Amino acid sequence: MGVLSNNNNDNQEMSTNFYFPSSKKAIIIFTRNPELGQCKTRLAKTIGDTSALEVYKHLLKHTANIVKITNADKYVFYSETIQKNDFWDATIFRKKLQEGFDLGAKMQNAFKDIFSLGYQKVIIIGSDLLDLKPTHINLAFDALNENEFVIGPAKDGGYYLLGMHAMQDTIFKDKAWGTPSVLKETLKNLKDSSYHLLEELNDIDTFEDMKHYQELEKYYIKND
């Protein structure tokens, strides 16, 4: 792999080491391990597994670069195995594993884990948005000064960011993850809570989602 090594030793050690927060704010990044045929499978149906993998690596690099310059402690949660010596610099990102039977349970467990360390504001983001900027993350943390929750709506009916300053389990339960109903059902859970909606952004799951980004053309348009 171009950007990730295969050195996956000491997973348990890396995920359980005691860590004292250096901030009152934390960012959780959820990522799939970038392996051929195992990520961006809907995109791969159009451009093939190899090109889909390269696109995903590009998105991961973008996410890492955006989060690096934000003022909060940073945690990356891998889907399968924790990897050393990759572009998630271990001096910047604490590394952990996702745990749970579906996406909702995995996010719930991640939030509980990070809140247990003493953080007062926690947000989670995905790793497949080229439109994500540091300002979106900064605005999310600012919104939590006056709101219980903050959400970044995605154009596909889900969300690319979720933040809170106290644990709320309900929003992670009884959702059809990966479908256009997720945001709507989540907002129903929050009808009695204060929340702020960020700008709607486009996450990249299919070719239709990515075809207007010129910087991604190199991964599927081959020049002779």
Buried (B, 14 or more C-beta within 10 A) or exposed (E): EEBBEEEBEEBEEBBEEEEEBEEBBBBBBBBBBBBEEBBBEBBBEBBBBEBBBBBBBBBBEBBBEBBEEBEBBBBBBBBEEBBBEBBBEBEEBBBBBBEEEEBBBBBBBBBEBBBEBEBEBBBBBBBBBBBBEBEBBEBBBEBBEEBBBBBBBBEBBBBBBBBBBEEBEEBBEEBEBBEEBBBEBBBEBBEEBEBBBBEEBBBBBBBEBBBEBEEBEEBBEEEE
